[in-house]
Amino acid sequence: MELHTLKVFQSVATEKSFSRAAEKLLRTQPAVSLAVQRLETELGERLIDRSGKELLLTDAGKIVFDFSRRFENLAAELSNALAEMRDNASGVLSVGANESTSLYLLQHIVNYRRLYPKVKVRVRRSLSSKIPQQLIDGELELGVISFDPQDERLLGQVIYTDHLAFVVSPEHRFAGRESVSITELGMETFVAHNVLSPYREIVLREFQRHRVALNMDVEMPTVETIRRMVQRNEGVAFLPRLCVEQEVEGGLLHEVRIEELSVDRKIHLVYPGKRALSHAARAFLEVVKAQ
């Protein structure tokens, strides 16, 4: 089995079309079709269902597709390792983070780039819940998450301690106050993030414990959209303090302390414990530890 053949199959599976895959690979459609047929013959399994208008992967095809991605990642690691052997300062640093946790990387990346300007830095947007498994599978070398994965196969360290900030618009009735009681929030409309997190569960439990209604009538896909809704006084929100720092300092939002609710948010940099890291990743860890 050749890696190139797997790459052809992966392209067909991703594009869901032999012709589009051929265009992407700069090959003819018959050549692409023949490569997939040879792979099916070699494996003794039908990988693609061609009976419908759109190509679909069979169960075997889904397995091969998953392994083809792993092989591709291993090939990238091999290329990266050889590049580092030739030039100790080169390579690629790949870090997984979501929209908010990527902010905690900024200063570390600035410091790292000053020391290793030839290293390419790629921060890959990933769901926090999937990052631990992506690290274990070798899709990522480093990941930034806001919880302890509690997996013995992973190591990590806390790189930042933030907190959930309760923010309101400057026009909101709480804007002139430094603190409020949780019992005063029963009538508020909360703009929530529609991604589950352990911190959301903590907030839910505290509201339930104090028997206060938590009206999450609006859900948004990103921190930015939540921020804008609150600025327009369309609701209130809990957001990581670093994500609203500039808006609070600039007067676009007001942070109000909730007397019965204080939630620290620890940001973890995690990595595989038993797999050798690239020079780029090891150097980044040293920069983080030094800071």
C-alpha positions as MATLAB code, in Angstrom:
seq = 'MELHTLKVFQSVATEKSFSRAAEKLLRTQPAVSLAVQRLETELGERLIDRSGKELLLTDAGKIVFDFSRRFENLAAELSNALAEMRDNASGVLSVGANESTSLYLLQHIVNYRRLYPKVKVRVRRSLSSKIPQQLIDGELELGVISFDPQDERLLGQVIYTDHLAFVVSPEHRFAGRESVSITELGMETFVAHNVLSPYREIVLREFQRHRVALNMDVEMPTVETIRRMVQRNEGVAFLPRLCVEQEVEGGLLHEVRIEELSVDRKIHLVYPGKRALSHAARAFLEVVKAQ';
ca = [
       0.000    0.000    0.000;
       1.447    3.338   -1.062;
       0.925    6.596    0.800;
       0.220    8.339   -2.522;
      -2.697    5.977   -3.215;
      -4.131    6.705    0.226;
      -3.792   10.419   -0.507;
      -5.788    9.967   -3.741;
      -8.506    8.070   -1.859;
      -8.549   10.697    0.886;
      -9.030   13.445   -1.698;
     -11.934   11.575   -3.334;
     -13.549   10.982    0.068;
     -13.148   14.639    1.053;
     -14.330   16.094   -2.262;
     -17.031   13.401   -2.683;
     -16.255   13.445   -6.377;
     -13.683   11.762   -8.632;
     -13.598   14.754  -10.974;
     -13.077   17.349   -8.228;
     -10.402   15.159   -6.636;
      -8.668   14.870  -10.026;
      -8.671   18.665  -10.414;
      -7.257   19.121   -6.921;
      -4.526   16.528   -7.495;
      -3.792   17.761  -11.036;
      -4.463   14.295  -12.436;
      -6.970   12.842  -14.896;
     -10.240   11.405  -13.609;
      -9.504    7.896  -15.018;
      -6.162    7.877  -13.194;
      -7.860    8.790   -9.922;
     -10.579    6.152  -10.420;
      -7.969    3.508  -11.208;
      -5.952    4.356   -8.089;
      -9.030    3.910   -5.882;
      -9.960    0.655   -7.624;
      -6.460   -0.707   -7.055;
      -6.661    0.218   -3.386;
     -10.019   -1.566   -3.064;
      -8.574   -4.636   -4.772;
      -5.503   -4.610   -2.539;
      -7.582   -4.340    0.645;
     -10.316   -6.685   -0.567;
     -12.999   -4.213    0.470;
     -15.324   -1.828   -1.306;
     -14.468    1.616    0.022;
     -16.834    3.919   -1.875;
     -20.536    3.520   -2.647;
     -20.955    4.869   -6.174;
     -24.657    4.045   -6.568;
     -26.084    7.449   -5.614;
     -25.682   10.958   -6.944;
     -23.084   11.663   -4.293;
     -20.203    9.376   -3.386;
     -20.497    7.860    0.081;
     -17.934    5.955    2.123;
     -18.703    2.410    3.139;
     -17.913    1.267    6.668;
     -14.558   -0.014    5.404;
     -14.023    3.269    3.586;
     -14.543    5.223    6.792;
     -11.888    3.120    8.538;
      -9.400    3.560    5.695;
     -10.133    7.302    5.573;
      -9.393    7.636    9.283;
      -6.102    5.756    8.962;
      -5.133    7.695    5.832;
      -5.299   10.914    7.868;
      -3.097    9.350   10.549;
      -0.583    8.233    7.913;
      -0.573   11.751    6.490;
       0.161   13.175    9.945;
       2.987   10.679   10.417;
       4.430   11.651    7.029;
       4.319   15.302    8.086;
       6.094   14.410   11.349;
       8.770   12.577    9.349;
       9.278   15.558    7.049;
       9.408   17.876   10.057;
      11.970   15.674   11.821;
      14.242   15.567    8.767;
      14.008   19.343    8.378;
      15.058   19.780   11.994;
      17.986   17.432   11.480;
      19.236   19.677    8.667;
      18.519   22.944   10.454;
      17.969   22.961   14.179;
      15.971   26.200   13.998;
      13.445   25.106   11.380;
      10.258   23.072   11.535;
       6.559   23.518   12.220;
       4.862   24.127   15.541;
       1.264   22.855   15.523;
      -1.013   23.824   18.423;
      -4.713   23.108   18.794;
      -6.932   25.695   20.486;
     -10.463   27.037   20.284;
     -11.582   30.618   19.763;
     -11.068   31.791   23.324;
      -8.111   29.661   24.462;
      -6.045   30.803   21.461;
      -5.909   34.259   23.073;
      -3.850   32.860   25.938;
      -1.187   31.788   23.432;
      -0.530   35.199   21.934;
       2.249   36.416   24.232;
       3.897   32.993   24.295;
       3.919   32.911   20.492;
       5.419   36.416   20.334;
       8.234   35.340   22.671;
       8.745   32.094   20.769;
       8.930   33.815   17.384;
      11.644   36.141   18.642;
      13.798   33.145   19.523;
      12.860   30.893   16.584;
      11.836   33.098   13.651;
      12.281   30.297   11.095;
       9.752   27.981   12.703;
       6.273   28.086   11.186;
       3.557   28.457   13.810;
       0.165   26.941   13.061;
      -2.622   27.372   15.586;
      -5.342   25.002   14.476;
      -8.898   25.777   15.505;
     -10.280   22.757   17.341;
     -13.051   21.961   19.785;
     -11.607   21.755   23.293;
     -13.406   18.464   23.897;
     -11.623   16.866   20.921;
      -8.101   18.166   21.540;
      -7.044   15.431   24.036;
      -7.888   12.667   21.537;
      -6.233   14.581   18.689;
      -3.054   14.728   20.778;
      -3.216   11.000   21.491;
      -3.845   10.198   17.800;
      -0.878   12.314   16.730;
      -2.922   14.947   14.882;
      -1.537   17.622   17.207;
       1.630   17.979   19.250;
       0.363   20.590   21.687;
      -3.086   21.706   22.742;
      -4.555   24.475   24.858;
      -7.706   23.676   26.828;
      -9.556   25.169   29.777;
      -9.849   21.933   31.772;
      -7.661   19.125   33.104;
      -8.061   16.184   30.681;
      -7.283   13.701   33.487;
      -5.703   11.256   31.062;
      -2.488    9.477   32.069;
      -1.348    9.521   28.431;
      -1.154   13.318   28.495;
       1.049   15.766   30.380;
       0.437   19.460   30.863;
       0.851   22.619   32.828;
      -1.289   25.616   33.723;
      -0.197   28.595   31.626;
      -2.821   31.115   32.761;
      -5.449   31.511   35.454;
      -8.405   33.556   34.299;
     -11.942   33.883   35.599;
     -15.445   34.019   34.204;
     -16.559   37.615   34.042;
     -20.207   38.617   34.283;
     -20.540   41.460   31.782;
     -23.325   43.892   30.921;
     -23.832   46.823   28.591;
     -23.027   50.350   29.860;
     -26.772   51.025   29.501;
     -27.750   48.070   31.668;
     -29.298   48.653   35.095;
     -26.306   46.925   36.760;
     -23.672   48.998   34.925;
     -23.227   51.440   37.793;
     -22.734   48.737   40.415;
     -19.587   46.874   41.435;
     -21.417   43.755   42.604;
     -24.839   42.126   42.629;
     -26.373   39.125   44.336;
     -27.112   36.042   42.280;
     -30.718   36.335   43.432;
     -31.035   39.545   41.375;
     -30.323   37.744   38.098;
     -33.529   35.724   37.779;
     -35.102   38.196   35.356;
     -32.041   38.655   33.140;
     -31.650   37.288   29.613;
     -28.330   35.478   29.296;
     -26.573   35.234   25.947;
     -24.930   31.812   26.076;
     -22.216   30.079   24.085;
     -23.681   27.020   22.364;
     -20.567   24.950   23.081;
     -20.697   22.827   26.218;
     -17.969   23.412   28.796;
     -17.310   22.469   32.436;
     -17.604   26.142   33.392;
     -21.097   26.344   31.984;
     -22.005   23.397   34.191;
     -20.544   25.162   37.246;
     -22.678   28.244   36.579;
     -25.792   26.111   36.056;
     -25.223   24.300   39.342;
     -24.779   27.538   41.297;
     -27.988   29.014   39.908;
     -29.821   25.789   40.747;
     -28.314   25.727   44.232;
     -29.573   29.257   44.887;
     -32.900   28.450   43.189;
     -32.500   31.259   40.687;
     -33.752   30.925   37.115;
     -31.029   31.049   34.469;
     -32.758   32.240   31.326;
     -30.498   31.324   28.393;
     -32.934   32.447   25.707;
     -30.196   33.382   23.238;
     -27.309   31.155   22.158;
     -24.460   32.263   19.894;
     -21.680   30.302   18.159;
     -18.730   32.569   19.010;
     -17.456   34.787   21.806;
     -17.441   37.733   19.394;
     -21.176   37.469   18.653;
     -21.980   37.139   22.355;
     -19.893   40.228   23.087;
     -21.710   42.244   20.433;
     -25.139   41.194   21.697;
     -24.251   42.285   25.231;
     -22.822   45.582   23.986;
     -26.197   46.244   22.322;
     -27.889   45.590   25.665;
     -29.722   42.551   24.282;
     -28.699   40.463   27.262;
     -25.932   39.716   29.758;
     -23.242   37.037   29.647;
     -20.491   35.096   31.363;
     -17.293   35.295   29.316;
     -13.596   34.650   29.980;
     -12.120   37.868   31.376;
      -9.286   37.952   28.857;
     -11.816   37.805   26.016;
     -13.493   41.030   27.166;
     -10.484   42.830   28.637;
     -10.265   45.549   25.990;
     -14.024   46.149   25.951;
     -14.159   46.508   29.745;
     -11.180   48.855   29.819;
     -12.633   50.857   26.917;
     -16.046   51.232   28.542;
     -17.891   49.163   25.935;
     -18.767   46.575   28.577;
     -18.996   46.662   32.341;
     -17.900   43.789   34.565;
     -20.013   43.209   37.656;
     -18.959   40.875   40.456;
     -21.533   38.294   41.546;
     -21.249   37.929   45.292;
     -22.046   34.204   45.460;
     -20.254   33.124   42.307;
     -16.523   33.222   41.599;
     -15.227   30.846   38.922;
     -11.519   30.574   38.183;
     -10.639   29.356   34.706;
      -7.328   27.518   34.458;
      -5.789   27.270   30.996;
      -3.743   24.103   30.394;
      -1.070   23.490   27.777;
      -1.177   19.727   27.186;
       0.917   17.297   25.149;
       1.489   13.526   24.773;
       3.473   12.020   27.614;
       4.984    9.001   25.859;
       5.589   10.267   22.336;
       8.718   12.184   21.427;
       7.972   15.812   20.639;
       9.541   17.726   17.789;
      12.254   20.258   18.477;
       9.746   23.020   17.730;
       7.300   21.720   20.341;
       9.997   21.124   22.976;
      11.359   24.619   22.425;
       7.872   26.098   22.817;
       7.423   24.280   26.122;
      10.711   25.736   27.356;
       9.598   29.249   26.360;
       6.305   28.791   28.214;
       8.027   27.459   31.334;
      10.479   30.346   31.315;
       7.696   32.893   31.134;
];
